[in-house]
């Protein structure tokens, strides 16, 4: 279910109370690039706060979700009354900037195998699982969605998974990806 579309007036920020929200952009040739999957407790669209700008991407709930919205003008009034809220917002924005910086780094510098290995490591950490040998990653994301997260086509992402499997870094069993060797997986990340 769409929350907002790229180019719409950025009048509010959002908070995921429950569920998952996909933040994505569509390329000129119609391909989808997933920027981030927001989960419970995360804030998004804060880039439009204080700037009177338009939303730079699309947001869509990808499962049953409860998303709260706070109008930018209400946040500005609240910050004037409670300045510590402004400091917390700056912390969220700084954290997001670091995340985007890392994402740009591995999109620009990694090959398909490195991007795929990086994504698997990130998904494990996002699920709150320990990064260790024998860990099972059961994801609800399709191969297409995972490829979109790292700027790869479904076919290229699937080939990269096969190569990681041949290297005995992972094993694939239907919806599960089993990390056989964390060290081998990390060795693909430059």
Secondary structure, 3 states (H helix, E strand, C coil): CEEECCCCECCEEEEEEECCEEEEEECCCCCEEEEEEECCCCEECHHHCCCCCECCCEEEECCCCEEEEEEHHHHHHHHHHCHHHHHHHHHHHHHHHHHHHHHHHHHHHCCHHHHHHHHHHHHHHHCCCCCCCCEEEECCCCHHHHHHHCCCCHHHHHHHHHHHHHCCCEEEECCEEEECCHHHHHHCCC
